[in-house]
Amino acid sequence: MFKKSIILIAIILFAGHFANAQTISAPKDPHPEWSAPYQPFRIAGNLYYVGTYDLACYLITTSAGNILINTGLAASVDMINKNIKTLGFNPADIRILLTTQAHNDHISGMATIQRLTGAKMMVDRGDSSVVADGGRSDYALSNYYEPVKIDRLLNNGDTIKLGEARLVMLHHPGHTKGSCSFLFDVKDEQRSYRVLIANMPTIVTEKKFSEIPAYPEIASDYAYTLREMKKLTFDIWLASHSSQFGLHTKHKPGDKYNPAAFMDKAGYDSLLNDLQLDFSNKVKEK
């Protein structure tokens, strides 16, 4: 009887350990450029690049504290904080956290930064369940991360205000159910700039759209996003990945301040045309 009890306890402990290991499994980094360092720099006005070589993270500074958009992978938090400090700012001054999409490569460090700063997390309503459960309810991917406490749900056209900053959130679903972009103004000593931080609607699933019961609106959401993104007007555009907006051809570490390098409407239109073609081919799959 005693031996049976010992065996039963061992089985329970093993099962609990296995379940816990499954729960806290760290997201993988299949792309070395996702975690490679990159020198932070001023993009335009009070907008700065503080991300990694490819995972774009943006700092918007104001007199009332700062806004951080995206964090990259969990392992990159120290790098992001170092980048912020290198620019002369204090990570503790972050008051608002935003993300362009709820995939692990853009939000995995969010819970840590939220704990360190006490900042408010604001999320597109469509991604709220995925953010809250750490990616477990994502319709396509299974790269999990630490769940994040949400302080405000955002709907299409909502404004995020902090100090002088006014960001309009644009609901651009498809890539995730709550993928979004941000449109706002910054200014320097010379002029003001209309900035779009765009979440480009790339297709992440290899399944046919008709084979995704967890997201029956996926095709119509992609069509909506492509249509709406073509209507936008701006001076500068950026994206969730630096490779998407050609950062490394437009800016080299050590380059002088040059907002004009990111005034590239032709590049934006070209990428959207490519994504429109990808979408058109995808919906033809039978």
Backbone as CSV, one residue per row, in Angstrom:
resi,resn,N_x,N_y,N_z,CA_x,CA_y,CA_z,C_x,C_y,C_z
1,MET,0.830,-1.197,0.000,0.000,0.000,0.000,0.865,1.248,0.000
2,PHE,1.948,1.194,0.813,2.862,2.331,0.922,3.539,2.594,-0.425
3,LYS,3.990,1.487,-1.096,4.639,1.651,-2.389,3.688,2.227,-3.427
4,LYS,2.434,1.769,-3.388,1.437,2.294,-4.330,1.226,3.784,-4.128
5,SER,1.227,4.218,-2.850,1.040,5.638,-2.551,2.197,6.465,-3.098
6,ILE,3.421,5.933,-2.919,4.609,6.634,-3.409,4.544,6.782,-4.924
7,ILE,4.166,5.687,-5.589,4.063,5.717,-7.051,3.015,6.713,-7.497
8,LEU,1.861,6.730,-6.807,0.782,7.652,-7.159,1.237,9.095,-6.999
9,ILE,1.922,9.393,-5.897,2.424,10.752,-5.665,3.407,11.154,-6.758
10,ALA,4.281,10.213,-7.130,5.268,10.499,-8.172,4.594,10.823,-9.497
11,ILE,3.541,10.049,-9.812,2.806,10.294,-11.056,2.166,11.671,-11.034
12,ILE,1.555,12.034,-9.903,0.902,13.340,-9.781,1.909,14.471,-9.934
13,LEU,3.069,14.306,-9.246,4.100,15.344,-9.324,4.632,15.487,-10.736
14,PHE,4.843,14.347,-11.404,5.331,14.398,-12.782,4.331,15.074,-13.706
15,ALA,3.055,14.707,-13.522,2.012,15.302,-14.360,1.942,16.809,-14.142
16,GLY,2.040,17.219,-12.858,1.999,18.648,-12.562,3.186,19.372,-13.145
17,HIS,4.363,18.737,-13.050,5.563,19.343,-13.614,5.445,19.469,-15.128
18,PHE,4.931,18.426,-15.773,4.765,18.450,-17.231,3.788,19.527,-17.665
19,ALA,2.661,19.628,-16.944,1.657,20.645,-17.296,2.225,22.034,-17.122
20,ASN,2.978,22.235,-16.020,3.557,23.549,-15.767,4.584,23.893,-16.836
21,ALA,5.373,22.888,-17.229,6.368,23.130,-18.276,5.697,23.543,-19.575
22,GLN,4.547,22.909,-19.865,3.820,23.283,-21.069,3.298,24.706,-20.977
23,THR,2.872,25.113,-19.778,2.273,26.429,-19.591,3.278,27.548,-19.785
24,ILE,4.511,27.345,-19.293,5.475,28.449,-19.303,6.533,28.278,-20.385
25,SER,6.265,27.439,-21.381,7.249,27.249,-22.437,7.572,28.574,-23.103
26,ALA,8.846,28.884,-23.224,9.280,30.167,-23.775,9.149,30.163,-25.293
27,PRO,8.782,31.307,-25.864,8.699,31.385,-27.323,10.073,31.216,-27.956
28,LYS,10.105,30.583,-29.102,11.366,30.340,-29.788,11.722,31.532,-30.679
29,ASP,12.993,31.638,-31.033,13.475,32.692,-31.911,14.052,32.029,-33.159
30,PRO,13.212,31.755,-34.159,13.700,31.055,-35.346,14.497,31.949,-36.284
31,HIS,14.480,33.252,-36.039,15.155,34.205,-36.909,16.189,34.999,-36.103
32,PRO,17.474,34.822,-36.361,18.489,35.525,-35.571,18.374,37.031,-35.648
33,GLU,17.857,37.547,-36.764,17.714,39.002,-36.890,16.662,39.567,-35.942
34,TRP,15.794,38.691,-35.416,14.779,39.149,-34.470,15.404,39.616,-33.152
35,SER,16.494,38.997,-32.757,17.103,39.336,-31.478,18.464,40.017,-31.622
36,ALA,18.896,40.263,-32.849,20.169,40.949,-33.061,20.045,42.412,-32.652
37,PRO,21.066,42.986,-32.041,20.990,44.377,-31.595,21.004,45.360,-32.763
38,TYR,20.477,46.549,-32.497,20.511,47.620,-33.495,20.608,48.948,-32.750
39,GLN,21.395,49.844,-33.290,21.617,51.129,-32.630,20.343,51.977,-32.682
40,PRO,19.838,52.426,-31.533,18.626,53.241,-31.528,18.887,54.614,-32.151
41,PHE,17.826,55.243,-32.658,18.025,56.553,-33.288,16.704,57.327,-33.324
42,ARG,16.823,58.593,-33.560,15.661,59.472,-33.686,15.145,59.408,-35.115
43,ILE,13.877,59.051,-35.278,13.269,58.961,-36.607,12.796,60.327,-37.066
44,ALA,11.938,60.940,-36.248,11.403,62.268,-36.570,10.779,62.861,-35.312
45,GLY,11.115,64.103,-35.023,10.525,64.761,-33.863,10.753,63.970,-32.600
46,ASN,9.665,63.661,-31.904,9.738,62.918,-30.641,9.482,61.422,-30.817
47,LEU,9.760,60.915,-32.011,9.585,59.492,-32.336,10.953,58.845,-32.544
48,TYR,11.190,57.718,-31.847,12.494,57.065,-31.864,12.354,55.574,-32.149
49,TYR,13.382,55.005,-32.800,13.457,53.565,-33.017,14.286,52.960,-31.896
50,VAL,13.707,52.008,-31.144,14.418,51.383,-30.025,14.395,49.858,-30.124
51,GLY,14.065,49.342,-31.302,13.906,47.899,-31.473,15.185,47.175,-31.811
52,THR,15.026,45.919,-32.209,16.155,45.085,-32.606,16.415,45.280,-34.101
53,TYR,17.279,44.459,-34.644,17.615,44.575,-36.064,16.372,44.463,-36.948
54,ASP,15.449,43.592,-36.585,14.252,43.429,-37.433,12.923,43.654,-36.725
55,LEU,12.868,43.447,-35.408,11.594,43.643,-34.705,11.492,45.100,-34.269
56,ALA,10.610,45.824,-34.929,10.527,47.265,-34.736,9.781,47.617,-33.446
57,CYS,10.425,48.423,-32.626,9.822,48.964,-31.410,10.014,50.473,-31.450
58,TYR,8.990,51.210,-31.026,9.017,52.661,-31.168,8.740,53.339,-29.831
59,LEU,9.491,54.384,-29.558,9.298,55.195,-28.362,8.827,56.581,-28.786
60,ILE,7.712,56.998,-28.208,7.193,58.350,-28.424,7.300,59.079,-27.094
61,THR,8.051,60.159,-27.066,8.284,60.872,-25.816,7.347,62.070,-25.702
62,THR,6.898,62.343,-24.480,6.041,63.496,-24.226,6.402,64.087,-22.872
63,SER,5.828,65.248,-22.574,6.085,65.908,-21.297,5.415,65.192,-20.136
64,ALA,4.492,64.259,-20.449,3.763,63.537,-19.398,4.211,62.091,-19.271
65,GLY,5.329,61.746,-19.890,5.791,60.366,-19.910,5.846,59.869,-21.341
66,ASN,6.179,58.609,-21.514,6.440,58.096,-22.858,5.551,56.910,-23.221
67,ILE,5.456,56.666,-24.520,4.669,55.569,-25.077,5.619,54.604,-25.763
68,LEU,5.472,53.314,-25.485,6.263,52.283,-26.158,5.342,51.421,-27.002
69,ILE,5.675,51.295,-28.277,4.907,50.447,-29.190,5.748,49.230,-29.551
70,ASN,5.304,48.046,-29.126,5.969,46.753,-29.350,7.193,46.588,-28.443
71,THR,7.520,45.319,-28.174,8.672,45.021,-27.308,9.628,43.998,-27.894
72,GLY,9.258,43.337,-28.980,10.089,42.241,-29.449,9.941,41.035,-28.537
73,LEU,10.921,40.153,-28.584,10.902,38.930,-27.786,11.201,39.217,-26.321
74,ALA,10.808,38.295,-25.454,11.029,38.476,-24.018,12.512,38.652,-23.707
75,ALA,13.365,37.931,-24.426,14.807,38.005,-24.182,15.403,39.337,-24.601
76,SER,14.632,40.150,-25.302,15.143,41.435,-25.795,14.808,42.611,-24.886
77,VAL,14.141,42.358,-23.773,13.724,43.452,-22.894,14.914,44.283,-22.426
78,ASP,15.982,43.623,-21.996,17.164,44.370,-21.547,17.737,45.222,-22.671
79,MET,17.718,44.682,-23.878,18.216,45.420,-25.033,17.363,46.659,-25.310
80,ILE,16.048,46.485,-25.229,15.144,47.607,-25.465,15.353,48.685,-24.411
81,ASN,15.454,48.267,-23.162,15.692,49.239,-22.085,17.024,49.959,-22.282
82,LYS,18.049,49.216,-22.693,19.351,49.830,-22.947,19.260,50.840,-24.083
83,ASN,18.521,50.492,-25.138,18.351,51.410,-26.260,17.678,52.706,-25.821
84,ILE,16.669,52.572,-24.967,15.966,53.752,-24.463,16.920,54.636,-23.659
85,LYS,17.728,54.014,-22.823,18.692,54.765,-22.011,19.764,55.414,-22.881
86,THR,20.188,54.712,-23.921,21.198,55.255,-24.833,20.740,56.565,-25.464
87,LEU,19.445,56.662,-25.700,18.877,57.880,-26.287,18.679,58.990,-25.259
88,GLY,18.936,58.674,-23.988,18.827,59.681,-22.936,17.514,59.677,-22.190
89,PHE,16.733,58.614,-22.357,15.436,58.525,-21.693,15.447,57.406,-20.657
90,ASN,14.492,57.456,-19.761,14.395,56.483,-18.675,13.245,55.521,-18.961
91,PRO,13.516,54.210,-19.029,12.416,53.254,-19.247,11.299,53.398,-18.209
92,ALA,11.633,53.842,-17.011,10.625,53.999,-15.960,9.596,55.070,-16.298
93,ASP,9.889,55.907,-17.295,8.955,56.965,-17.688,7.910,56.502,-18.696
94,ILE,7.951,55.220,-19.074,6.930,54.689,-19.986,5.597,54.642,-19.252
95,ARG,4.589,55.252,-19.833,3.260,55.315,-19.218,2.220,54.485,-19.965
96,ILE,2.429,54.314,-21.276,1.463,53.577,-22.098,2.207,52.551,-22.950
97,LEU,1.646,51.338,-23.009,2.175,50.263,-23.837,1.158,49.932,-24.928
98,LEU,1.648,49.813,-26.154,0.801,49.480,-27.291,1.482,48.381,-28.106
99,THR,0.708,47.692,-28.909,1.287,46.719,-29.824,0.538,46.745,-31.138
100,THR,1.241,46.465,-32.221,0.602,46.418,-33.532,-0.041,45.072,-33.813
101,GLN,0.335,44.044,-33.044,-0.246,42.710,-33.217,0.140,41.828,-32.041
102,ALA,-0.676,40.835,-31.764,-0.469,39.994,-30.580,0.279,38.710,-30.884
103,HIS,1.325,38.794,-31.690,2.205,37.649,-31.903,3.425,37.782,-31.005
104,ASN,4.001,36.649,-30.656,5.073,36.643,-29.659,6.269,37.505,-30.040
105,ASP,6.541,37.670,-31.336,7.714,38.441,-31.733,7.537,39.947,-31.552
106,HIS,6.336,40.372,-31.174,6.105,41.808,-30.961,5.620,42.145,-29.550
107,ILE,5.274,41.117,-28.781,4.643,41.400,-27.486,5.205,40.565,-26.343
108,SER,6.175,39.701,-26.602,6.641,38.782,-25.565,7.264,39.472,-24.355
109,GLY,7.821,40.672,-24.554,8.427,41.379,-23.429,7.489,42.325,-22.715
110,MET,6.231,42.364,-23.152,5.292,43.368,-22.639,4.996,43.198,-21.156
111,ALA,4.767,41.978,-20.699,4.425,41.757,-19.293,5.564,42.200,-18.382
112,THR,6.801,41.921,-18.791,7.960,42.331,-17.992,8.056,43.844,-17.907
113,ILE,7.914,44.513,-19.045,8.007,45.977,-19.045,6.845,46.595,-18.276
114,GLN,5.685,45.965,-18.348,4.543,46.468,-17.580,4.827,46.393,-16.089
115,ARG,5.437,45.292,-15.636,5.790,45.164,-14.215,6.844,46.191,-13.806
116,LEU,7.803,46.424,-14.658,8.897,47.328,-14.330,8.457,48.794,-14.284
117,THR,7.465,49.128,-15.088,7.091,50.542,-15.236,5.727,50.902,-14.667
118,GLY,4.838,49.912,-14.537,3.470,50.204,-14.131,2.655,50.839,-15.242
119,ALA,3.150,50.768,-16.474,2.470,51.395,-17.612,1.144,50.702,-17.919
120,LYS,0.246,51.456,-18.531,-1.068,50.953,-18.927,-0.980,50.278,-20.290
121,MET,-1.487,49.055,-20.367,-1.504,48.311,-21.626,-2.817,48.544,-22.340
122,MET,-2.738,49.033,-23.591,-3.925,49.293,-24.400,-3.864,48.437,-25.652
123,VAL,-4.959,47.734,-25.933,-4.953,46.701,-26.971,-6.196,46.800,-27.845
124,ASP,-6.010,46.613,-29.144,-7.143,46.468,-30.060,-8.050,45.354,-29.530
125,ARG,-9.325,45.636,-29.469,-10.288,44.688,-28.897,-10.192,43.306,-29.544
126,GLY,-9.899,43.259,-30.834,-9.830,41.980,-31.534,-8.720,41.070,-31.056
127,ASP,-7.670,41.651,-30.464,-6.545,40.862,-29.960,-6.593,40.672,-28.449
128,SER,-7.627,41.152,-27.806,-7.644,41.163,-26.338,-7.578,39.766,-25.728
129,SER,-8.301,38.810,-26.280,-8.295,37.468,-25.691,-6.933,36.806,-25.863
130,VAL,-6.278,37.044,-26.995,-4.964,36.455,-27.246,-3.914,37.066,-26.317
131,VAL,-3.968,38.373,-26.130,-3.036,39.043,-25.217,-3.235,38.534,-23.796
132,ALA,-4.494,38.384,-23.401,-4.806,37.974,-22.030,-4.427,36.524,-21.742
133,ASP,-4.418,35.660,-22.772,-4.055,34.257,-22.515,-2.662,33.908,-23.050
134,GLY,-1.871,34.918,-23.386,-0.504,34.675,-23.791,-0.355,33.951,-25.117
135,GLY,-1.254,34.214,-26.049,-1.146,33.640,-27.382,-1.824,32.304,-27.578
136,ARG,-2.416,31.761,-26.534,-2.963,30.411,-26.622,-4.216,30.311,-27.492
137,SER,-4.936,31.410,-27.664,-6.141,31.367,-28.492,-5.900,31.935,-29.894
138,ASP,-4.641,32.133,-30.260,-4.336,32.616,-31.602,-4.821,31.603,-32.642
139,TYR,-5.388,32.081,-33.728,-6.000,31.181,-34.703,-4.980,30.424,-35.560
140,ALA,-3.726,30.912,-35.613,-2.759,30.302,-36.524,-1.469,29.836,-35.863
141,LEU,-0.939,30.597,-34.924,0.375,30.311,-34.362,0.280,29.785,-32.941
142,SER,1.329,29.092,-32.506,1.342,28.540,-31.150,2.623,28.931,-30.412
143,ASN,3.152,30.110,-30.704,4.310,30.633,-29.984,3.816,31.476,-28.817
144,TYR,3.860,30.898,-27.635,3.236,31.512,-26.468,4.161,32.508,-25.780
145,TYR,3.560,33.345,-24.946,4.293,34.340,-24.174,3.549,34.602,-22.872
146,GLU,4.157,35.364,-21.991,3.509,35.642,-20.715,2.284,36.526,-20.937
147,PRO,1.123,36.131,-20.428,-0.077,36.958,-20.580,0.139,38.365,-20.032
148,VAL,-0.564,39.320,-20.612,-0.411,40.724,-20.235,-1.739,41.253,-19.702
149,LYS,-1.674,41.996,-18.619,-2.866,42.637,-18.052,-3.269,43.801,-18.947
150,ILE,-4.514,43.804,-19.372,-5.020,44.851,-20.264,-5.749,45.919,-19.444
151,ASP,-5.402,47.168,-19.691,-6.019,48.287,-18.972,-7.070,49.021,-19.797
152,ARG,-6.955,48.921,-21.131,-7.942,49.603,-21.978,-8.089,48.855,-23.296
153,LEU,-9.334,48.618,-23.701,-9.614,48.023,-24.998,-9.828,49.149,-26.009
154,LEU,-9.208,48.997,-27.178,-9.284,50.023,-28.211,-10.138,49.555,-29.372
155,ASN,-10.962,50.467,-29.873,-11.768,50.217,-31.059,-11.268,51.083,-32.212
156,ASN,-11.641,50.725,-33.413,-11.192,51.455,-34.587,-11.476,52.945,-34.449
157,GLY,-10.454,53.764,-34.649,-10.611,55.207,-34.589,-10.417,55.807,-33.215
158,ASP,-10.216,54.984,-32.196,-9.976,55.518,-30.845,-8.672,56.300,-30.803
159,THR,-8.631,57.304,-29.918,-7.441,58.136,-29.756,-6.751,57.815,-28.436
160,ILE,-5.446,57.650,-28.498,-4.626,57.457,-27.304,-3.939,58.780,-27.026
161,LYS,-4.136,59.322,-25.830,-3.602,60.641,-25.497,-2.597,60.542,-24.349
162,LEU,-1.492,61.234,-24.506,-0.510,61.360,-23.430,0.305,62.618,-23.716
163,GLY,0.269,63.559,-22.790,0.980,64.809,-23.016,0.539,65.438,-24.320
164,GLU,1.510,65.737,-25.181,1.186,66.367,-26.472,0.830,65.330,-27.539
165,ALA,1.021,64.056,-27.249,0.809,62.998,-28.249,-0.657,62.641,-28.401
166,ARG,-1.070,62.470,-29.643,-2.420,62.018,-29.983,-2.292,60.965,-31.075
167,LEU,-2.499,59.705,-30.704,-2.391,58.609,-31.668,-3.777,58.059,-31.963
168,VAL,-4.088,57.898,-33.234,-5.342,57.268,-33.636,-5.053,55.811,-33.991
169,MET,-5.768,54.899,-33.324,-5.597,53.486,-33.623,-6.504,53.080,-34.779
170,LEU,-5.939,52.398,-35.760,-6.689,51.933,-36.923,-6.740,50.412,-36.899
171,HIS,-7.941,49.866,-36.858,-8.169,48.427,-36.806,-7.868,47.825,-38.177
172,HIS,-6.818,46.999,-38.263,-6.405,46.396,-39.526,-6.250,44.886,-39.367
173,PRO,-7.358,44.168,-39.184,-7.326,42.735,-38.874,-6.975,41.860,-40.071
174,GLY,-6.647,40.606,-39.747,-6.306,39.605,-40.756,-5.078,38.848,-40.303
175,HIS,-3.959,39.555,-40.204,-2.722,38.948,-39.709,-2.967,38.365,-38.315
176,THR,-3.608,39.160,-37.453,-4.268,38.681,-36.232,-5.654,39.309,-36.235
177,LYS,-6.509,38.862,-35.336,-7.866,39.406,-35.299,-7.896,40.868,-34.852
178,GLY,-6.825,41.288,-34.193,-6.770,42.672,-33.718,-5.515,43.393,-34.153
179,SER,-4.952,43.011,-35.280,-3.821,43.763,-35.812,-4.247,45.206,-36.009
180,CYS,-3.321,46.124,-35.772,-3.708,47.532,-35.874,-2.513,48.389,-36.268
181,SER,-2.815,49.585,-36.710,-1.815,50.572,-37.077,-2.069,51.834,-36.265
182,PHE,-1.103,52.736,-36.266,-1.232,53.983,-35.515,-0.867,55.158,-36.413
183,LEU,-1.713,56.184,-36.375,-1.533,57.379,-37.185,-1.439,58.578,-36.245
184,PHE,-0.391,59.390,-36.394,-0.188,60.504,-35.468,0.777,61.515,-36.074
185,ASP,0.874,62.674,-35.424,1.756,63.741,-35.879,2.922,63.913,-34.925
186,VAL,4.083,64.202,-35.476,5.251,64.607,-34.696,5.811,65.851,-35.364
187,LYS,6.618,66.591,-34.653,7.235,67.771,-35.267,8.630,67.994,-34.705
188,ASP,9.461,68.593,-35.537,10.800,68.978,-35.099,10.966,70.479,-35.307
189,GLU,12.191,70.957,-35.364,12.448,72.379,-35.492,12.067,72.920,-36.870
190,GLN,11.908,72.026,-37.836,11.655,72.445,-39.211,10.192,72.355,-39.636
191,ARG,9.502,71.265,-39.227,8.145,71.027,-39.731,7.467,69.926,-38.924
192,SER,6.235,69.657,-39.277,5.520,68.538,-38.671,5.415,67.414,-39.694
193,TYR,5.225,66.183,-39.187,5.156,65.001,-40.039,3.966,64.149,-39.607
194,ARG,3.217,63.702,-40.568,2.163,62.729,-40.327,2.800,61.348,-40.419
195,VAL,2.723,60.574,-39.335,3.413,59.284,-39.265,2.401,58.140,-39.220
196,LEU,2.658,57.119,-40.008,1.880,55.885,-39.957,2.803,54.749,-39.525
197,ILE,2.500,54.134,-38.388,3.142,52.879,-38.019,2.162,51.793,-38.434
198,ALA,2.484,51.109,-39.513,1.535,50.206,-40.165,1.807,48.751,-39.832
199,ASN,0.751,48.034,-39.506,0.891,46.580,-39.420,0.477,46.018,-40.778
200,MET,1.459,45.632,-41.554,1.185,45.183,-42.917,0.487,43.814,-42.895
201,PRO,-0.566,43.650,-43.715,-1.404,42.433,-43.656,-0.813,41.233,-44.381
202,THR,0.323,40.756,-43.872,0.904,39.524,-44.417,0.076,38.321,-43.964
203,ILE,0.119,37.268,-44.738,-0.656,36.055,-44.439,0.229,35.058,-43.706
204,VAL,-0.215,34.642,-42.521,0.620,33.770,-41.685,0.200,32.304,-41.718
205,THR,-0.996,32.026,-42.162,-1.473,30.645,-42.154,-1.205,29.951,-43.490
206,GLU,-0.863,28.663,-43.413,-0.698,27.860,-44.625,-2.006,27.172,-45.001
207,LYS,-2.978,27.233,-44.109,-4.271,26.625,-44.387,-5.084,27.500,-45.347
208,LYS,-6.033,26.867,-46.000,-6.999,27.639,-46.770,-7.851,28.437,-45.792
209,PHE,-8.286,29.599,-46.197,-9.119,30.407,-45.308,-10.371,29.647,-44.872
210,SER,-10.897,28.818,-45.749,-12.108,28.062,-45.442,-11.875,26.962,-44.410
211,GLU,-10.602,26.685,-44.109,-10.257,25.627,-43.154,-9.893,26.180,-41.776
212,ILE,-10.291,27.433,-41.502,-9.961,28.049,-40.217,-11.259,28.409,-39.484
213,PRO,-11.895,27.439,-38.834,-13.176,27.707,-38.158,-13.050,28.709,-37.014
214,ALA,-11.848,28.854,-36.460,-11.660,29.799,-35.356,-11.678,31.245,-35.826
215,TYR,-11.645,31.450,-37.140,-11.631,32.815,-37.668,-12.406,32.849,-38.987
216,PRO,-13.725,32.701,-38.926,-14.515,32.639,-40.159,-14.507,33.931,-40.964
217,GLU,-14.164,35.064,-40.332,-14.170,36.359,-41.019,-12.829,36.693,-41.641
218,ILE,-11.890,35.757,-41.632,-10.526,36.083,-42.011,-10.413,36.689,-43.415
219,ALA,-11.097,36.122,-44.386,-10.997,36.631,-45.755,-11.564,38.045,-45.859
220,SER,-12.724,38.262,-45.268,-13.329,39.595,-45.324,-12.508,40.613,-44.547
221,ASP,-11.847,40.176,-43.462,-10.999,41.085,-42.692,-9.775,41.510,-43.497
222,TYR,-9.138,40.558,-44.157,-7.998,40.909,-45.006,-8.420,41.875,-46.112
223,ALA,-9.549,41.601,-46.741,-10.030,42.461,-47.825,-10.289,43.875,-47.311
224,TYR,-10.903,43.960,-46.132,-11.173,45.266,-45.517,-9.872,46.017,-45.239
225,THR,-8.912,45.322,-44.637,-7.650,45.965,-44.257,-6.905,46.479,-45.480
226,LEU,-6.794,45.677,-46.504,-6.108,46.111,-47.722,-6.797,47.322,-48.336
227,ARG,-8.108,47.298,-48.327,-8.876,48.419,-48.890,-8.644,49.701,-48.087
228,GLU,-8.699,49.587,-46.761,-8.552,50.770,-45.902,-7.122,51.309,-45.904
229,MET,-6.139,50.429,-45.957,-4.752,50.887,-45.920,-4.377,51.649,-47.185
230,LYS,-5.026,51.326,-48.287,-4.756,52.037,-49.544,-5.275,53.471,-49.517
231,LYS,-6.178,53.779,-48.596,-6.771,55.113,-48.515,-5.963,56.087,-47.653
232,LEU,-5.012,55.572,-46.890,-4.330,56.389,-45.891,-3.352,57.387,-46.519
233,THR,-3.266,58.552,-45.894,-2.297,59.561,-46.305,-1.359,59.859,-45.145
234,PHE,-0.098,60.072,-45.454,0.918,60.266,-44.416,2.179,60.806,-45.072
235,ASP,3.112,61.242,-44.247,4.422,61.670,-44.732,5.456,60.565,-44.556
236,ILE,5.434,59.931,-43.387,6.396,58.889,-43.025,5.646,57.610,-42.722
237,TRP,6.172,56.486,-43.204,5.556,55.215,-42.800,6.625,54.261,-42.280
238,LEU,6.211,53.495,-41.278,7.048,52.501,-40.611,6.202,51.244,-40.469
239,ALA,6.761,50.188,-39.919,6.001,48.936,-39.830,6.448,48.115,-38.629
240,SER,5.844,46.946,-38.456,6.139,46.070,-37.322,7.499,45.400,-37.452
241,HIS,7.940,45.181,-38.694,9.271,44.641,-38.966,10.057,45.678,-39.751
242,SER,11.309,45.884,-39.372,12.131,46.869,-40.073,12.329,46.476,-41.531
243,SER,12.367,45.175,-41.804,12.551,44.714,-43.173,11.390,45.110,-44.072
244,GLN,10.214,45.299,-43.503,9.046,45.639,-44.302,9.119,47.061,-44.853
245,PHE,9.714,47.988,-44.105,9.799,49.365,-44.605,11.221,49.747,-45.025
246,GLY,12.091,48.747,-45.170,13.419,48.987,-45.711,14.320,49.817,-44.818
247,LEU,14.234,49.606,-43.508,15.046,50.393,-42.576,16.520,50.376,-42.943
248,HIS,17.044,49.200,-43.269,18.494,49.067,-43.405,19.030,49.628,-44.715
249,THR,18.153,49.998,-45.623,18.585,50.745,-46.811,18.367,52.244,-46.623
250,LYS,17.487,52.604,-45.700,17.173,54.020,-45.479,18.006,54.654,-44.368
251,HIS,18.523,53.810,-43.455,19.270,54.336,-42.311,20.373,53.358,-41.928
252,LYS,21.570,53.886,-41.752,22.696,53.098,-41.251,23.067,53.614,-39.867
253,PRO,23.483,52.717,-38.965,23.898,53.173,-37.639,24.919,54.307,-37.739
254,GLY,24.634,55.374,-37.018,25.524,56.533,-37.049,25.105,57.605,-38.023
255,ASP,24.127,57.323,-38.885,23.638,58.345,-39.813,23.076,59.542,-39.056
256,LYS,23.161,60.713,-39.687,22.595,61.922,-39.096,21.064,61.863,-39.145
257,TYR,20.456,62.662,-38.305,18.996,62.781,-38.247,18.460,63.151,-39.623
258,ASN,17.524,62.328,-40.149,17.042,62.535,-41.508,15.644,61.954,-41.696
259,PRO,14.611,62.646,-41.228,13.237,62.135,-41.388,12.861,61.872,-42.838
260,ALA,13.437,62.628,-43.768,13.081,62.475,-45.184,13.384,61.080,-45.703
261,ALA,14.315,60.365,-45.049,14.652,59.008,-45.495,13.460,58.067,-45.404
262,PHE,12.495,58.405,-44.556,11.349,57.517,-44.328,10.072,58.024,-45.015
263,MET,10.238,59.022,-45.859,9.105,59.532,-46.637,9.069,58.774,-47.960
264,ASP,8.394,57.650,-47.943,8.506,56.667,-49.020,7.135,56.082,-49.356
265,LYS,6.246,56.896,-49.879,4.907,56.424,-50.230,4.973,55.347,-51.316
266,ALA,5.924,55.468,-52.228,6.041,54.476,-53.302,6.358,53.098,-52.743
267,GLY,7.219,53.040,-51.730,7.543,51.761,-51.106,6.348,51.147,-50.409
268,TYR,5.558,51.990,-49.766,4.328,51.535,-49.100,3.345,50.969,-50.128
269,ASP,3.133,51.711,-51.196,2.189,51.268,-52.223,2.645,49.971,-52.872
270,SER,3.937,49.855,-53.094,4.472,48.648,-53.724,4.260,47.417,-52.847
271,LEU,4.525,47.569,-51.551,4.332,46.437,-50.638,2.855,46.072,-50.539
272,LEU,1.984,47.057,-50.466,0.547,46.759,-50.419,0.084,46.040,-51.688
273,ASN,0.618,46.432,-52.821,0.263,45.751,-54.072,0.696,44.290,-54.039
274,ASP,1.888,44.030,-53.490,2.358,42.649,-53.356,1.448,41.851,-52.421
275,LEU,1.041,42.487,-51.324,0.183,41.796,-50.357,-1.217,41.579,-50.919
276,GLN,-1.669,42.498,-51.749,-2.962,42.316,-52.417,-2.917,41.100,-53.335
277,LEU,-1.810,40.940,-54.022,-1.650,39.777,-54.906,-1.603,38.483,-54.099
278,ASP,-0.879,38.506,-52.966,-0.838,37.326,-52.090,-2.242,36.951,-51.627
279,PHE,-3.007,37.963,-51.248,-4.369,37.714,-50.767,-5.250,37.157,-51.905
280,SER,-5.160,37.754,-53.075,-5.974,37.298,-54.201,-5.675,35.842,-54.546
281,ASN,-4.416,35.463,-54.486,-4.037,34.072,-54.739,-4.530,33.144,-53.645
282,LYS,-4.514,33.645,-52.409,-4.946,32.829,-51.280,-6.431,32.509,-51.361
283,VAL,-7.237,33.469,-51.694,-8.685,33.221,-51.729,-9.086,32.317,-52.893
284,LYS,-8.179,32.144,-53.849,-8.475,31.244,-54.973,-8.202,29.784,-54.632
285,GLU,-7.533,29.548,-53.501,-7.216,28.173,-53.128,-8.480,27.352,-52.890
286,LYS,-8.518,26.176,-53.419,-9.685,25.295,-53.269,-9.307,24.021,-52.512
